């Protein structure tokens, strides 16, 4: 394709309609036709990035390979497309304003009065159009929030300008909600009409309407919406509630979303292969039709909001479907686990995942859970802080260091099993002392992880500040807990595993960020397999 084409996905009526899933589904359908696609998220909040947000505020913080802390929707993009995202795939209002203010301070605007139009909108457009230099066919941009929000006005204005600048190479998809009034037994279109009218008032006419609904929308109702919203009838589509988000691309293919998009953007359908979704459909079939269950417990401090562990949960789903198993996930608040109730809390589980999380709250409950699964030979995967709590529990209950801890939790501990390493302080830029993004890891030959990955060097993503203390390495290994993966450049332990255990592995990195529908992560696949004795 000669020129990059730009598709914008906006939302109306209410939030949480699934703009990210629609954007990812459209991206998957276009990719399945052979096009090169990326997806971008524009977030209207003023934070520079979600890295400092409490997970209860915004769900999981997803980390890209280049170390950018981003919105959880980027996880959906990667899981659907199997293509890595980067810093430019997530832009916030905070970053836009920061860039403009920095330029103003440097004198880049030559003394001009800096305004929303053109300076803020130009910065937004530049961030969107930067993908044109990457040889992509389609850039799909999801605009966060709901049409009518004051925060998203500069983004909608930027879309208005781009529509005029790019013509047929720009298309707007508007996602709305069609509520069902049970007392009247009717679907109501008025909220959608008002949402589109609000978009039109801001100078933007949607090309395609996608209607979120719990009930099928008739052709007559679609024609009515088309008439009132200035949209062609074939461009009014439904996105009905699905049993899984992974069915949505197949549903939207039935609605001919990709065909309508390509036709409206002057792409010759005769010369474009039909989307090949066989492999995807096979996954969905296994996922939906599996009958035998695998019972997994997720121990964490944010389990009241499952979105805080979105990538872990989706990775477990991928691995379960791989084994033709239905995932029965039990979310367990680590704060509530005590030595008295741990047996009850973890009973009948085939495997346990100990989740990441910063800070002291819930730590003792994780130690108790880990002691139980270690002593009862229950498969266990510890991720990031989960790996660190594995090492602290082992030091306390096997090596006999009763006060063993992380200096993040207890700076005065006499057995700092987890700490910031001296060599790390010299190598890493302590202006931002977290290890963020992809780092290589060398695997110990003959180890369990060596067999799981079937290679000796891997690359995985990190988001943490503290590390396993190498001073304890020899003691750990002598007691049966080997350090089976390390970063040779930084001399930092990345993986620990218990030799005399069915499956007990802790990883300092986040494997969940790399699991996709088509390529489930090998660690999760092995963990679920061990949980079911496969």
N, C-alpha and C positions, 0 to 999 in steps of 0.2 A: 504494500500500500504506500502511495507516494507521501501523503501527509497524515500526521497523527490526528485521530478523531477524538473528540472529548465528549463524554457523557456525564451529566450531573444528576445525582439522585437527591431529591429533597423530600421532606416529610411534612404532613399536615394533620390537623385535627388533634392528635395526641402524640406523645412521645412513646418510645418503646414499641414501635410497629415492626421493627426489623429492617430498617434501611440498609444496615450492614449486610444482612443475609440476602436481600434483593440485589445489592451491588455485587456481592460475591457470586451469586447465582448467575447473574448476567455475564459476569467476567468468565465464569466457568463455561457457559454455553458458547461464548465467543472464542475462548481458548480451544474448546473442543472442535471448533471449525478450522483451527489452524492459525488463528490470529495471535499476535503477541500483545498481551494485556497486562496492565498493572492497575491497582486500585489505591486511591488516596482518600484520607479522611481529613476534613477540615472541622476542627473543634472550636466552638465559639467561646469557650471559657478563657479567662485571662491568665491562668497558670501557664508557665513556659512549656511544661510538659506534665504528664500525670504522675511523674516519679515521686512527688511529695504528697500526693493525695492519699488519704486513708482509703483502703479498699472498700469500706462501707459507703464511701462517697461515690465511687465511680467504677467499682469492680476491679478486676485484675489489671495490673500494669504489665503490658506486653513489651518484651525487649527484642529489638531487631538485631541482626548479625553485626551491624556497625555500632551497636551500643546505645541506640536511642530508646528512651523509655516512652512508650506510646499507648494509645487507646486500645482496649481489648478487641475492637473490631478488626484491627490489623491481624490478630490471630485468626479470625474467620477468613480473612483474605488469603492468608498463607495456607490454611488447612484446605480451602476449596481449590485454590489454583496451584498449590505446590510450588509457588515462586516466592523467593525471598523478598521481603520489603526492607526499606531503608529509612534513614532520617527524613527524607523528603516526602515519604508516604503519609506522614502525620504532621499537620500544621495546626497550631493553636493561635487564637487571637493574641495571646501573650507574646508569642514568638514574632508574629507579624508586627506588632507595635514596637517590640524591642528592636527589631531590624530597622524599622523606619526611624526610631529615635536615635539609634546609633549612627545612621546615615546623616541625620540632621545635625548631630553633634560634630561630625567630621566635616560638615560643610558641603555634603554632596548635593544639596538642593539649592546651592548658590544664593542663599538668603531669601528664598521664596517662603511664603507662609505655608506651613505643612498642614494639609487638610485630609479628611476622610477620602474625598474625591479631589484630586486623582491619586494622592500618594499612598494611602492605605490600600485602595483598590488595585493600584498598579503593583504593589508588593504581593498582594494575593494572586493576581493574574500571573505574575512572574513565577511564583511558586508552582502554579498549576501547569504553566506552559514549559517549565524546565524539563519535563519528561520528553518533549519533542526531540531533544538531543540524544535520546537513548534508543532510537530506532523502533519505537513501539507503534503498534497499529491503533490501539485504543487505550485511553486513560479514563478510567471511571472514577469520578470524585463524589464521595458522599459528604453532604453538608449536614453537620450535626445540629441537633435541636429541632424546633418546629417552626414552620413558616408563621410569621407574626411576632416571634421573639425579637426583642430589640437587639440582642447580642448578635444575631445572624444577619442583620440588615446589610453590613458591608459585603458579606459573601454573596447574598442574593443580587446586590448591585453589580458585583464583579461578574456574576453569571450573565446578567443582562447585557453588560458590555461585550463579553466574549461571544454571546449569541450573534450580535451584530458584526463583530470582527471576523468570526469564523464561518458564519453562514451554515451550510449543510454539514460542516465538520463539527458542529456543536448540537447536542440534543439534550433535552431536559425530561427526566422521568420523575413524576410526582407520586409519592406513596401516601395514600390517605386511608381513613378508617370508615367503614360503612356499618354503623351500629344496628343491632337487631332489637326492636322494642317488643319484648315478649308479650306484654299485655295486648298489643295491637296485632301481634303476629306478622310484623312488617320490618323489612330492611329500610333504613332511612338514608337518603342521598344528600339531604340538605347540608350536613357538615362538610361533605366533600365539595359541594358547590361553593360554600363560603371559603373553604381553604384555597380553592383555585382562584376565586375572586380576589383574595388577599394577595396571592402570588401575582396576579395580573396587575393589581394596583401598584406593585413594585416593578412593573415593566417586564415581567417574565411570563410567557405563555408556555405551559407544559406541552410537550409533544406526545407523551404517553402517560396515562394514568393507571396506576396499579392499586387495586382496592383490597385492603386487608379485611377479611370477613370470617365469621364463624359459620356462615350459611352460604350455599351457592347463590350467585347473582345471575339473574335471568338476562336473556338478550334484550328484553324490553327495558329493563332497568339500566343496562349498559348504554342503550341508545339514548335514554333520557339524560344520563350523565354526560354523554358525548355532546348532546345538543346544548345543554346549559354551560358546558365548560369549553366549547370551541375545540374539541378533540375528535378526531375521526373515530367512528365506532369500533373499528378493528384495533385501535390503539387504547381501548379501555379494557383492562384485564383484571381478573381476580387473583388474589393470593390467599387461598383458603387455609385455615389452620391445618397444619400437617403433624403427623406423628413424630417427625424428627426434622430438624432444620436441613438435613441432608437430602430430604425428599423435595425441597423447594426448587432446586434447579430443574428437576424432572417435571414438576408441576408447571413451572414457567415455560419450559420447552413445549408442553402441551398447549399453553396459551399463546404460543408462537412469538414470545417476547424477542428472541434473537432475530427472527425473520423480520418483524416490524421495525426493529432498530436498524438493521442493515438496509432495508428498503428506504427508510426515511433519511439515511445518511448516504444515499446514492451508491451503495455497494451492490454489484451485480450478483444476485442470488444464483443465477445459472452457472456462474464461474466459482461459486463458493461451495465447498463440500458441506453436507449436513453434519450437524454436531454429533460426534461419536461419543455417546454417553454409556456405552456397554459396561465398561469397567466400573463406572460410578454406580450404575443401576445394580450391578452385582453386589457391591458393598451395601447399598440400601436394602436389597433383598435379604442379605445375611443378617443385617442389623435388625430388620423388622421381624424376621421370621424365626430367629433363634429361639429355642424353647428351653434348653438347659441353662440354668443361671450360674453366674460366678458372683460370689458375695464378697465385696471389697469394702473395707472401712477406710474413710479418709479422716485422719485426725488433724485438726487445725484449729486456729483461734478465730477464724472468720467464717465459720461454716453456716452462720445464720444467713449469709448472703453467698449462695453458691457461685455467683459470678466472680467472686474473689479468687476462685480456683478454676476458672473457665477452661484453661488449656489442659490442666491435669484431668479434669472430668472428661473432656473431649478425647484426650489421648487414651484414657481407659476404655472409652466407647470404641475407638478405632481398634484397639488390641483385642477387645472382647469379640467384636464382629469378625476379626481375623480368625479367631478360634471357634467361630460359630457359637458363641455364648452370649446370653443376654446379661447385661451388667445390672446387678442389684447393688446400688451404691448406698452405703450408710454413712451419713455425715455426722461426725462425732466431735463435739466441742471439747478441746483439750482441757479447758478450765475445769470441766466437770469430772475428769477422770481421777480417781483416788485408788490407793492400794486395796481398799475395801470393795470397790465396785468394778475394778478393771475387768475381772472375769466376766461379769454380766455385760459390760459395755462392748466387749470384743467377742462375745460368744457367737459361735456359728459363722465366723468370718473365714473365708478362704485365704485372704491376704489383707495387708494393711499398708496404706501409704501415709507417711508422716510428712505433712505439708510444710512449705516455706513460711516465713513470717518474721518480722523484726520485733525486737523488744521482749520483755520478761514475761508478760502475761501468757499463761497457758503452758509454760515450759515444764513445770513439775509434772503436769498431766502427761506430757509427751514422754518424759523419762519413765513414768510408770507404765505407759503403754508399750514402750520399747522393751523394757525388762520382761514384760509378759510375753510378747511375741518372740523375743530372743530365746527365752527359756522353754517356750512351748513349740518351737520349731515351726512357727507360722511365717510364710513368706512376707517380707517387708521391704519396701522401697522408701528410703529417706531422701528428700530433695532439699538441697540448699541448707536452710536451718535444720531441716529434718536429718541431714547427714551430720551436722554439727551436734545435734542432740543425741544421735547414735553414738558418737565418739565420747561425749560427756558421760552418758549412761554406762558405757563400757568401762570407762576409767573409774567411775564410782563403784560399780557393782562387781567388776571382774578384777581390775587392778587394785581396788581397795582404797582409792583416793576419794574419801567421802565428800570433800569440798570441791572436787573437780568442777570446773565451769568455764564459761566463755568470759573474757574480760568485757565483752559488751554487756553482760548481765551482772557480773561481779568483778569490778576492776581490781579488787584486793585478793582474789583467790590465790591460794598457794600452788594450785595445780591448773595453770592456764592452758588447758587442752586445746582451746580455741582462742586465737589471739590475732592481732595484726603483726605479721612477721617483719623482723628488722629488714631483711632483704627486700621485702615488698615495699617498705617505706621508701627505699632508695630508688626502686625501679618504677613504681607507679607515681603518677602525679597526684600528690595528696591534696591539691586544690579540689579535686573530685576523687576521693580515695576509694570509691567503689570500683570493683571490677565489673565492667559493663560490656556486653557484646560477646562475640565469639572468640574463644581461646582454644589452642590446640591442647590435646591431652595424649600422652603416650601410655599405652596399655601394657601391663605386665604379661609376658608370654605365659600361657598355661593357666591364667586366671579365668574366673567365670565370665568377667566382662569381655575378656579377649575372645572367648568363644561366642558370646552374645553378639558382639559387633562383627566378628569374623575379620578383624583387622587390628593393626597394632597402633595406629594413630587416628584419632577422631578430632572433630571440632564441635564444640558445644557452647551455648550461650550462658552468660553469667549475669547475676545481679546481687552482689553482696560485698561486704567490706571485710569481714573476718575470715580467718583461714584455720585449718588444722595445724597445730603446732608441731613442727618437725622434731622437736626435742623428745616427743613421746613416741615417735614412729617405731623405734626398735622394740620398746616395751609392748606396744600394741601387737606387732607382728609375732613376737615370741608367745603372746597369749592367744594367737589364732585370728586376730583381726588384721588382715593384710592391706597395705596401701597399693591397690592394683591399678591405679591410674594417677599420673602426675603431669604437671606442666614443667617440662625440663628447663625452659627459659627462665621462669620465675622460681623454680624449685618449690612448687606448691602442690600439695596433695589434692587430687581431684575426686578420687573414688576410694572408698573403703569397702571391704567385703569380709564376711565371717566365713572362715573355711569350713568349719564343722556345723553347717546349718543348711537347711533345704534351699533357702534363697533369702539372703540378708545383705542388701547392698545399699550404700549411701553415696550420693553423688553431690558434689559441691555446685554443679551447674544445674540448668533447667532443661531437661530433655523434652518436657512437654511443649516447649516452643517450636520444636522441629517435627512434631508428629503431624502427618497429613492423612486425609482419607485414603488416598491411593498408596501411600507409603507410611504405615504406622511405625512409630519409633520402636527399634529393636528392644530397648530396655523394658518398655511397657508390654510388648508382645511376650517377652521371656517371663516377666513378672506374672502376667495373667495366666500364661501356660503353666508356670510352677504352682500357682494358686489352685489350678484345677488338676494338677498332677499329670499334665500333658507332656 
